[in-house]
Amino acid sequence: MTVDADTQREQVAGRVWTVRLDPYGRPSAGAVKLACSRRACADQHFPDGTAAGRKAAIGHVNQHLARIRADGGPRGEARCACRAADCAWHTPATAVGRRAGARPAAGSVRCGGPVVLTVYADRAGRLWRIAEMCARCAAAIGDCRVLDTAPAGKGRAAGTPEAEQKGADGATGKGMAPVFSDHGPSPAAGDASSPPTTSTSVPRARAVPGATASQRAKRWGKIAQRIVPHDLEPDVLRLELIELGDAFRTYQQRTEPDLALLAELHDRKARAFALWADVSGDESLRHEAKRAEQAARTTREMHANRTTGAGGPTAERLLTRQQAVHARTVLDYAAVHAPLPEAEARLAVLMLTLRAAKAGTANVTGQDLTGWLQADAERVLHRLVAADWLHLPGTVAEVMASRPEDPAALTVPALLPERPRPFDFGKTSRARISGWAQKVVGDRKIRKRKPGAATRLLALYTAAHIRPDGRLGRPEDDGLHLDRVAAFCTLPPDQVAEHTELLVAADWLIDADTAGERLRGRLTERALPLGALL
């Protein structure tokens, strides 16, 4: 008895390569890691963000495809890799008779057709999968592209023993050189799988059971990991959601961020999801709309923090707009609650309040105090203790002798946790605002002028009240009210000009004047990063 050697050819497992992009390091950094399931491929890290990682991932996928092509392409004797995974890759909508994610019953799935080489790319741009599988499974997987087909005479067809020996129609062909690109808009529902450019016939992706021809003709899309229903009404909402999904994916391909554009996309998403929630009654969509509104506000704050105005120079600001609001709240609090009217006491109250804002205690060294108050530090401490605004862990002399390795823990009773909370910012904002005030008070060029406490208070007040272009005050106010500036700095209004001149000489202010009961001017370019936007 003789047996045809070709029918006895042993099937081999279908090959699968998976390429993933995962977050790497701190989430706020935006770095990603590229990982390939092939052990010989080392992980790659991309601190520049998702766009660079996605570009590298697509290049990595094409490297594997080139090697597969060089090795002869897909193997006709390979088993269907999708079947080996219990057909869990099938698109849920096309998996007839079973719920999404459930495994099919034994024998309910029939593989068939020629072995094809496919690439699947998820719409989030985080996962790519190269696989050898049968043509039927390839047609059942949305977003799966067939790049090459095994020659019909090369070996046994993929899948179960009942699959065809020579392919779906017995045709022969060498197929196309497999090259993958993730570019392109959302597909039509009837074109979820790109047809292969090969001479072997491969089935098209299955349509949703029960869908009419007019429904299948409508474009569908995906946004925020949600499928936009093909029958969503009104039609203008469906098209807006699809276009938004494409716009966000296009934005992710950018090599440089455009925060103004991103904020506009978030605004459009908020409006579209709110309308989608109204017509569908899905409250999770309304929650997504609120998240988009917050994202738009945050993105605009980031944009404002990075720029000084239309066409102006870029300035990376130390404080966000919300932190700037909190900083002005602390300045107002110090002006109202300082127990002594002199400028030195008000400056000390402001700096200690920023240190003690959350826990009611402030870690301070003698160097901190002399940096703020010079020779007046010891005298001011005595007076604040005598006014019962401040409690010390020891004597004033011991506090003045404290060093960074062993700071003194000063207590501000009014800010202890059991008292009513005057501030609503968190620990991160407290530290950022305290650092901002320290940088302003300790500015090197201001310090060289040996200013008094009133001049330093003026520097803080001007830095806390600027527009995006660095000018003082709101546009409608034409500068800062001179009497308010004077009251904060504990100066007579006619002495503000004298201290303003010191700041001009220290390259802190430019174009300054005090005419018409207004303090006008703007921060110099070097001081702009310390500006707290109104």
Secondary structure, DSSP 8 states (H G I E B T S, - for coil): ----TTTT---B---EEEEEEEE-S-GGGT-EEEEESSTTS--EEETT-HHHHHHHHHHHHHHHHHHHHHTTSS-TTB--HHHHTTTTTS-GGGSTTS-TT----TT-----S-EEEEEEE-TTSSEEEEEEEEHHHHHTSTTEEEEEE--TTSS--SSSTTS-SS-SS--------------S---BGGGSS---SSSS--------TT--HHHHHSB-EEETTEEE-TT-SSHHHHHHHHHHHHHHHHHHT-SS--HHHHHHHHHHHHHHHHHHHHHH--HHHHHHHHHHHHHHHHHHHHHHHHBSSTT--B---SS-HHHHHHHHHHHHHHHHH-SS-SHHHHHHHHHHHHHHTTTSEEEE-HHHHHHHHGGGHHHHHHHHHHTTS-B-SS-HHHHHH-BTTB-EEEE-GGGSTTS--S----HHHHHHHHHHHHHHHT-HHHHHT---HHHHHHHHHHHTSB-TTSBBS-GGGTSEEHHHHHHHHT--GGGHHHHHHHHHHTTSEEEEE-GGGEEEEEE-GGGGGG--B-
